[in-house]
Amino acid sequence: MTATATASGAKRTFAVRAGEASGDRIRLSVYDMLIGTVYTPRVFFYRETLDGEALRASLGRTLRKFPILAGRMKRDPDGGLSVLCDDSGVRFVEAYASVPMPDYGPRHTAKKGLERHLSHAMPFWVVDRDTPLFTVKLTHMRGGGSVLGLTMNHAVADGASYMSFVESWAREHRGLDYPEPSHDRGVIDALAESALGDTSIGGAHLTVMERGRKAAFFGRILRGSLGSVTTVTTRFTAAELAAIKATAMADLAGTEQWVSTNDALTAHLWKVLGALHDRPDTSETRLGLIADFRSFVGTAVPDDYWGNAVTNTRPRMTAAELRSRPLGEVAAAVRAAHAENTEHRIREEVAFLRAERDAGRFKRVMTTMALDSFDGTIAINNWSKLPFYSIDFGQGAPFWYDFTSMVVPWTVHIAPTPADQDGARDVHMALPRAQVRALEEPAWVGRFHPYADCGEVFPLAFMNAKAKR
C-alpha cells in the first residue's frame, strides 16, 4: 500500500493505492452503463474512535483484490465505458470535528448535514478525468467516536457489490479471510447469447427516450435536490413485522400461498403510500421492485460477481384495488412479481440492452420504473439483508447507518437494524413536500403502524426534524 498526503486546516487528504497496477482495462457491462456515473453514499457511525492510519493500510491491501476501485474511467472508441486499472488511487480524507457524536437513530436520523461527512466526486467529471471512483472521509468527533463516510461510483458496483467490498475491507483490517471477487464483465454480455428472436422483447421494463424527455426528467430530479422532496424515516420492530406477516398469512389461509416477512412489509408500505398518494380509483398504481438477479440465472453469473446485476419488476393495480384488497392478496402480488425474474427474462433484457448499445442509442435508455417515479410508481429497494451493521474494523460495529436524502420522490429503502434490534427494519421514504405536510397529522403514524403495540410505535422522523414547508 502507498499513501500520499496533503494537509488543510483540520483535515488531511491522502491518495491510497494498492502499490501495484495490472494495467487491465475492464469494459463496463450494459447494466453498469445503464446506472450512469452517479455516486452513492454510505455513512457509518461508531462509538469508538477508528485508527485512520491502520484503515488506510488495510484499504490499500484490499484494493489489490478490487483494482477497479483504484482505477480511472475511460471512454471506449465505440462510445462504451471502461475502467483502466492503473492504481491511480482512492481519495481518503481524515478530519476532526469540534462537536461530539450525536445520538443518532430512527428517531433522530443523520440526514441533515450528512454531506459534511462525505468526500464528494463530481459525477459529470469522471470519464477521461483523474477522478477517483471511491472516496473515504473519516471524521473523528470531539470526545470520541468516528464517522466513516464512503462514496462509490454506481457504474462499477450495485448495492450488494458495494457492501461486499466494505465487508471485505473490514475483514482484511481484522486479518480475516474473504472471497476473491470476480470482475469478469463478460458474463453479463454472454447472457444475451441464448436469447432468440426480436431483441425488443426484453425491453418491457426499459424505455428509449427522446432527448427532450430525458432532459425534463433530470430537471425534475434537480428540483428534488433543491428541496421539493423530503426523506421520512420510521422503524418497524421485530414484533410488528411478525404481526404484519401473520395478518398477511391469515388472509391467504386455504390458498396454499406463502409470503415472506419482506413481502408482507412491502405490501403494507404499498397500501399506506398508495393511500397517501390518493390517486383516483381507476388510475393505475405501480410498485417498482428492485432485485439482484445473480440468483435468477444459475451459474451463468457467479455469486461473487462484482458489478451491477440489478433489474426490476412492476406489479400494478388500480388505486381502488390497492385500497380494497386485503394485505395478504397484495403481498401475494408482490411475491408473484419477484417470481417474474427468471433466467429467460434476464437474458432477453440483456439482449435488448446490447442491441441498443450497438445501435448507438444507449444514452437514451432508462428504466421505466425510474421514469415513472414522478407519476404512478412507488419504487422499493430492499436492503434488509445487506451487512450495514457488520462492518467492524476492530472497534465494534456501527451504532447507526445512514445515507443522504433521496431526490427522486416515491422511492423507498428498507434497511436492516443493529443486531440488538432482533431483525427490525428501518424504512426511508422520499416524498414530495405536499405529502410530507400531510404526514404531520398524528393519524398517519397510526396508519404506518397499525400492527404495533402502543409502547412500540416509532414516530415518523423527518429529515429536518419537521416536515419542510
Solvent accessible surface area in square Angstrom, and as a share of the most:
residue,aa,sasa,rsa
1,M,71,0.32
2,T,67,0.39
3,A,42,0.32
4,T,82,0.48
5,A,55,0.43
6,T,96,0.56
7,A,81,0.63
8,S,70,0.45
9,G,88,0.85
10,A,68,0.52
11,K,85,0.36
12,R,103,0.38
13,T,40,0.24
14,F,16,0.06
15,A,26,0.21
16,V,0,0.00
17,R,72,0.26
18,A,4,0.03
19,G,49,0.47
20,E,107,0.48
21,A,62,0.48
22,S,72,0.46
23,G,44,0.43
24,D,81,0.42
25,R,116,0.43
26,I,26,0.13
27,R,82,0.30
28,L,2,0.01
29,S,3,0.02
30,V,0,0.00
31,Y,6,0.02
32,D,0,0.00
33,M,29,0.13
34,L,35,0.17
35,I,61,0.31
36,G,26,0.25
37,T,27,0.16
38,V,71,0.41
39,Y,31,0.12
40,T,26,0.15
41,P,25,0.16
42,R,11,0.04
43,V,0,0.00
44,F,0,0.00
45,F,0,0.00
46,Y,1,0.01
47,R,132,0.48
48,E,97,0.44
49,T,68,0.40
50,L,4,0.02
51,D,76,0.39
52,G,4,0.04
53,E,127,0.57
54,A,37,0.29
55,L,1,0.00
56,R,14,0.05
57,A,29,0.22
58,S,1,0.00
59,L,0,0.00
60,G,0,0.00
61,R,88,0.32
62,T,0,0.00
63,L,0,0.00
64,R,109,0.40
65,K,63,0.27
66,F,1,0.01
67,P,40,0.25
68,I,0,0.00
69,L,0,0.00
70,A,1,0.01
71,G,0,0.00
72,R,18,0.06
73,M,0,0.00
74,K,50,0.21
75,R,91,0.33
76,D,12,0.06
77,P,147,0.92
78,D,102,0.53
79,G,34,0.33
80,G,1,0.01
81,L,14,0.07
82,S,3,0.02
83,V,0,0.00
84,L,49,0.24
85,C,2,0.01
86,D,51,0.26
87,D,16,0.08
88,S,28,0.18
89,G,1,0.01
90,V,1,0.01
91,R,67,0.24
92,F,0,0.00
93,V,9,0.05
94,E,8,0.04
95,A,11,0.08
96,Y,123,0.47
97,A,29,0.23
98,S,94,0.61
99,V,73,0.42
100,P,69,0.44
101,M,33,0.15
102,P,38,0.24
103,D,101,0.53
104,Y,20,0.07
105,G,10,0.10
106,P,16,0.10
107,R,145,0.53
108,H,98,0.44
109,T,13,0.08
110,A,2,0.02
111,K,10,0.04
112,K,136,0.58
113,G,33,0.32
114,L,1,0.01
115,E,90,0.40
116,R,126,0.46
117,H,6,0.03
118,L,9,0.04
119,S,12,0.08
120,H,95,0.42
121,A,9,0.07
122,M,122,0.55
123,P,37,0.23
124,F,177,0.74
125,W,140,0.49
126,V,2,0.01
127,V,33,0.19
128,D,83,0.43
129,R,108,0.39
130,D,117,0.61
131,T,11,0.07
132,P,10,0.06
133,L,0,0.00
134,F,0,0.00
135,T,1,0.01
136,V,0,0.00
137,K,30,0.13
138,L,0,0.00
139,T,8,0.04
140,H,18,0.08
141,M,10,0.05
142,R,142,0.52
143,G,87,0.84
144,G,33,0.32
145,G,1,0.01
146,S,0,0.00
147,V,0,0.00
148,L,0,0.00
149,G,0,0.00
150,L,0,0.00
151,T,2,0.01
152,M,1,0.00
153,N,0,0.00
154,H,41,0.18
155,A,1,0.00
156,V,0,0.00
157,A,2,0.02
158,D,3,0.02
159,G,16,0.15
160,A,37,0.29
161,S,3,0.02
162,Y,2,0.01
163,M,0,0.00
164,S,49,0.31
165,F,0,0.00
166,V,0,0.00
167,E,62,0.28
168,S,5,0.03
169,W,0,0.00
170,A,1,0.00
171,R,83,0.30
172,E,36,0.16
173,H,41,0.18
174,R,90,0.33
175,G,68,0.65
176,L,72,0.36
177,D,127,0.66
178,Y,25,0.10
179,P,100,0.63
180,E,107,0.48
181,P,16,0.10
182,S,26,0.17
183,H,35,0.16
184,D,80,0.41
185,R,14,0.05
186,G,43,0.41
187,V,28,0.16
188,I,0,0.00
189,D,36,0.18
190,A,43,0.34
191,L,1,0.01
192,A,11,0.09
193,E,134,0.60
194,S,64,0.41
195,A,27,0.21
196,L,150,0.75
197,G,70,0.67
198,D,89,0.46
199,T,61,0.35
200,S,63,0.41
201,I,99,0.50
202,G,7,0.07
203,G,13,0.12
204,A,80,0.62
205,H,23,0.10
206,L,15,0.08
207,T,28,0.16
208,V,51,0.29
209,M,2,0.01
210,E,120,0.54
211,R,179,0.65
212,G,55,0.52
213,R,123,0.45
214,K,50,0.21
215,A,69,0.54
216,A,60,0.46
217,F,12,0.05
218,F,98,0.41
219,G,25,0.24
220,R,89,0.32
221,I,36,0.18
222,L,106,0.53
223,R,134,0.49
224,G,3,0.03
225,S,61,0.39
226,L,140,0.69
227,G,8,0.08
228,S,36,0.23
229,V,9,0.05
230,T,0,0.00
231,T,1,0.00
232,V,0,0.00
233,T,1,0.01
234,T,0,0.00
235,R,12,0.04
236,F,0,0.00
237,T,18,0.11
238,A,33,0.26
239,A,57,0.44
240,E,1,0.01
241,L,7,0.03
242,A,62,0.48
243,A,36,0.28
244,I,1,0.00
245,K,53,0.23
246,A,62,0.48
247,T,47,0.28
248,A,0,0.00
249,M,60,0.27
250,A,70,0.54
251,D,59,0.31
252,L,7,0.04
253,A,79,0.61
254,G,83,0.80
255,T,65,0.38
256,E,178,0.80
257,Q,86,0.38
258,W,130,0.46
259,V,1,0.00
260,S,23,0.15
261,T,39,0.22
262,N,27,0.14
263,D,6,0.03
264,A,0,0.00
265,L,0,0.00
266,T,6,0.03
267,A,0,0.00
268,H,8,0.04
269,L,0,0.00
270,W,0,0.00
271,K,46,0.19
272,V,13,0.07
273,L,0,0.00
274,G,8,0.07
275,A,24,0.18
276,L,11,0.05
277,H,32,0.14
278,D,105,0.54
279,R,62,0.23
280,P,95,0.60
281,D,81,0.42
282,T,123,0.71
283,S,23,0.15
284,E,63,0.28
285,T,6,0.04
286,R,32,0.12
287,L,0,0.00
288,G,0,0.00
289,L,5,0.02
290,I,43,0.22
291,A,11,0.09
292,D,55,0.28
293,F,0,0.00
294,R,21,0.08
295,S,92,0.60
296,F,59,0.25
297,V,1,0.01
298,G,51,0.49
299,T,137,0.79
300,A,33,0.26
301,V,0,0.00
302,P,45,0.29
303,D,129,0.67
304,D,66,0.34
305,Y,4,0.02
306,W,4,0.01
307,G,0,0.00
308,N,1,0.01
309,A,0,0.00
310,V,44,0.25
311,T,7,0.04
312,N,7,0.04
313,T,0,0.00
314,R,26,0.09
315,P,16,0.10
316,R,119,0.43
317,M,9,0.04
318,T,47,0.27
319,A,4,0.03
320,A,38,0.29
321,E,62,0.28
322,L,3,0.01
323,R,102,0.37
324,S,88,0.57
325,R,85,0.31
326,P,58,0.36
327,L,9,0.05
328,G,0,0.00
329,E,77,0.34
330,V,0,0.00
331,A,0,0.00
332,A,17,0.13
333,A,26,0.20
334,V,0,0.00
335,R,95,0.35
336,A,59,0.46
337,A,2,0.02
338,H,62,0.28
339,A,73,0.56
340,E,88,0.39
341,N,6,0.03
342,T,65,0.38
343,E,66,0.29
344,H,121,0.54
345,R,40,0.15
346,I,0,0.00
347,R,45,0.16
348,E,25,0.11
349,E,5,0.02
350,V,0,0.00
351,A,9,0.07
352,F,17,0.07
353,L,0,0.00
354,R,69,0.25
355,A,33,0.26
356,E,12,0.06
357,R,37,0.14
358,D,105,0.54
359,A,54,0.42
360,G,69,0.66
361,R,97,0.35
362,F,17,0.07
363,K,145,0.62
364,R,49,0.18
365,V,7,0.04
366,M,24,0.11
367,T,27,0.16
368,T,22,0.13
369,M,20,0.09
370,A,29,0.23
371,L,14,0.07
372,D,21,0.11
373,S,2,0.01
374,F,36,0.15
375,D,69,0.36
376,G,1,0.01
377,T,0,0.00
378,I,3,0.02
379,A,8,0.06
380,I,4,0.02
381,N,28,0.14
382,N,54,0.27
383,W,21,0.07
384,S,13,0.08
385,K,182,0.77
386,L,32,0.16
387,P,31,0.19
388,F,0,0.00
389,Y,25,0.10
390,S,61,0.40
391,I,0,0.00
392,D,37,0.19
393,F,2,0.01
394,G,51,0.49
395,Q,74,0.33
396,G,29,0.28
397,A,52,0.40
398,P,5,0.03
399,F,33,0.14
400,W,3,0.01
401,Y,3,0.01
402,D,0,0.00
403,F,9,0.04
404,T,25,0.14
405,S,30,0.19
406,M,21,0.09
407,V,47,0.27
408,V,37,0.21
409,P,6,0.04
410,W,6,0.02
411,T,20,0.12
412,V,0,0.00
413,H,21,0.09
414,I,0,0.00
415,A,1,0.01
416,P,16,0.10
417,T,13,0.08
418,P,23,0.14
419,A,99,0.77
420,D,119,0.62
421,Q,60,0.27
422,D,115,0.60
423,G,45,0.44
424,A,2,0.01
425,R,39,0.14
426,D,2,0.01
427,V,0,0.00
428,H,1,0.01
429,M,0,0.00
430,A,0,0.00
431,L,0,0.00
432,P,32,0.20
433,R,91,0.33
434,A,59,0.45
435,Q,36,0.16
436,V,0,0.00
437,R,99,0.36
438,A,38,0.29
439,L,5,0.02
440,E,61,0.27
441,E,103,0.46
442,P,111,0.70
443,A,72,0.56
444,W,27,0.09
445,V,37,0.21
446,G,41,0.40
447,R,120,0.44
448,F,0,0.00
449,H,5,0.02
450,P,78,0.49
451,Y,60,0.23
452,A,18,0.14
453,D,97,0.50
454,C,132,0.79
455,G,79,0.76
456,E,58,0.26
457,V,46,0.26
458,F,27,0.11
459,P,52,0.32
460,L,13,0.07
461,A,12,0.09
462,F,26,0.11
463,M,33,0.15
464,N,47,0.24
465,A,96,0.75
466,K,132,0.56
467,A,1,0.01
468,K,51,0.22
469,R,183,0.67
